[in-house]
Each structure stands twice: as structure tokens, then as C-alpha cells.
Amino acid sequence: MRDVAGPTQGHGGSMYTATPLPLDFEAFVLSHQEFFHLYAELHCGSSASAEDVVHEVFLEILTSWDSLLQEEELERRTLAVLHRQVAKRLAQEGRDPAYIINGPIAQNLRALRGELEFAPSTIGLYEAISELPIRQYTVIVMRFLLGYSTKQVARYMNLDERTVTHHCRRAKERLGRKLGLPTRAVVIRQKEGQQ
């Protein structure tokens, strides 16, 4: 994404010339491209779809780049663009994110289904993840589906590491309630009662 073609009027009609991108935008693209691509591929299921989505994301960010630079929450706003473009693609294709269909937990459950006689579901985990508030959702996807460290998540989301840990803990609690799993406090009380 080096230059953007812009229309100009030249001798003999309309021509396109390359307009150089702002250097700070190029730096942003270089520092975020890998994560944006991994995130989009996790949801879209293929590298080609991810490339298309990420291209649209960066084009949308570029159109409002100057105003985004004036704001304090550049990372949050650009992540919102990524989320919106991924959701738009999935809606156009009329399907769930690829991690629901092909995720490691779903694959493991399918492999163990015969042995353990599970129903053909992921016990609602991925559906519950997709219903989390946006920050909790992003933290869970980055930490557990993409394998990023807390430090990396904090950097990409422009948050303190303690805030990432807080969102992760809150998301786990919410997922536990949604899936009917005992919370940590209930487990501790049960253990204390057995002693």
C-alpha cells in the first residue's frame, strides 16, 4: 500500500498518477498490517479474503487519517474500523466467523465426539465469545485465538497491561456465566466447604 492513484487531467483525457501516502500512515500500516491480517484471516477463513478486508480497512482509515491523528484514541478507532469491515464481509457472505466453524476447540470436539459422545456443537463457546462487549471480545480473540501475549494485546489496543488483564478476567467471568460454568468464587466456596 505504497501509493494511491488519484485522477488528474492530462493531455488526451483522464489519467491516474500515484499520490504518495503520508509517512505516518505508512508507518501505521507497517506496524499493524500483520495483526490486522491475522485477525481478518481468523474471521474470514482465508488469506485472500483477509487481504481484501485489510485493504478496505486501510483505505477507510486513510480517508480520515488527518482527523484520526487529532484524536487520543487512534488505536481504538482503527480497531473499530477493522471490526466493522470484518463484520461487513461476514454479513455479505451470510456466515459465522471461520473460527467458529474451523476453530481449534471445534476441531478437537469433532475429533473426540465419537469417543465422548458429544453433540455436534462447541458448547456455545464461540457464539458466547462473539456476544462479548467489543473490548472483551478483542482481548479474548487476541489472547486465546491468535496467541498474543498480554503485552502485545496492550500495545495493539493502546491499553495498560493491567487493563487488558481486567478485560480478560471480566470476559472469562461473562463467558462462564453464559455457559453455566461455576465461577471461581463458587469453586473456592465449594472447596472450603469440603474441608
N, C-alpha and C positions, 0 to 999 in steps of 0.2 A: 504494500500500500504506500508507494513512494510518492506518486503524484496523482492529481485528479484532473481529468480532462475537462477543460472549460471551453465553451463555444466562443469563437471570435469571428469577426467578419474580415475576410481577406479577399485578395484578388481572385475572382471567379466564384464567389459564393461562400457558404459557411464552411469553416474549418475548425478543427479542435486542436488546442495546444495544451501542453501539460502545465498545470499550475502547481508550483511547489507547495508542499504541506508545511504548516508551522512546525518548527523543530521540537517544540514542547509536545505537540501532538504525536509526532513520530516517536519521541521517547516514551510517551504513554503507550502507544501501540506496541512497541518492542517489549516493554515491561509487563504488559497484560495479555499479550496475544496467546501465550502458552496456556495460561489459566482459562481464558475465555474459550479457547478451542476445546480444552478438556471438558469444561462444563457443558458446552454445547453438544459435544460428541456423546457425553454421558446421557443426555436427554434425547438427542436426535437419533443416535444409534449408528451413525456412520461419519467418517471423516469428511466426506464430500458435503453432506448436509451441514455439518458443523462449520465448514469453511464458508458456505453460503450465509449461514446465520451470523457468524462473526463478522463477515464483510458488511452485512447490513447494520450490525451493531456499531461498527467503527464509522460507517457513513453517517448514521444518525448522531453519533457523538460529535463528529466533525462539524455537522451543520450548526450545532450550538456550542462549539468549543470555547469561543471567547466568553460567553456568559457562564459556562461551567467553570472556567478558571476563576471567575469572580466569587464563586461560592466556596464555602468552607467544606462542603460535603461532596467533593468531586467523586470519591470512590463509591459512596452510597448511590449517587445519581447514576453513575455509569453502570454499576451493578444492576440498578433498576432497568436500564436500557437492555442489558443482557437478558434479564429475566423476562422482560416484555417480548423481546424478539424470539426467544425460545418458546414461550407460551403461544405466541402468534403462529409459529411454524407448526407446533403440535396441533393447534386448533385447525389449521388449514389441512393437515393430514388426518385429522379426526382420530387421534390415538393418544394413548398414555405415553409418558416418557419411557425411553428404552430401558432405563434402569429398573423399571417396574416389570417389564417383560423379560429382560435378559440379565437382571442383576445377579450378583453372586449368591445372595440369600435365596432368590427364586430358583437358581440353578441347583443349589445344594438341596433345597426342599424337593425339587423334581427328582433328583438322583436318589434321595432317601425315601421317597413316597412309598415305594413298594415294600421296603423293609419296615418302615414305621407306620404305614397305612395312614398317611396324612391326606387330607383333602387337597385338591389342586389349587391351593392358594398360598400366598406368602403371609398368611395370618394377618393380613391388613397392614403390615408394617409400612410398605412403600406408599400405600394410599394415605396412611396416617402422617407419614413424613411430608407428603405433598400438601397436606392441610395445615402445616405449621405456619405461624407468622413468618414473614419474609426473612427476617434476620436469623431466627432459629433454624428455618429451613436451609438457608445458605450455609450456616455453620455446620449443620449435620451433613449436608451434601459434601462440603469441602473436607471435613474431618474424616468421615467414615466411608463415603463412597469414592472420593478422589484421593484420600490418604494424606492430605496435607496436615502438617503439624499445627499446633495452636499458634505458634509464632508466625507461620506463613499465612494462616487464616487472618490473623490480626493485621498483618501487613496489607493483604489484599482488600480487606474490609475497612481499613483505616480505623481500627479499634485497638484499645488496650488489650493485652492478652487476658487480663482478669475479666474483661467484658465478654470476650469470646468464651471463656470458661463458664461464665454465668449463663450466656445464651445456650451453650451446650447442655448444661445441667437442667435449665428450665425446659429445653426441648425434650430431654430424656424423661423428665417428670411428666410432661404433657403426653408423650408417646406411651408411657407406662399406664397412665390413666385411661387413655383412648383404647389401649389394647387389653385393659383389665388386668394388668400385671401389678403385683404388690409394689408399693413404693418402698424406698429404703427405710423410712421411719417405721413402717408396718413390719418389715422383716426384722429390724432391730428389736422392736417390742416383742415379737414372737420368740426371738432367741432369748430375751431376758425372761420371758415367762416360762421357758423350758428349764431354766437353771434353778 
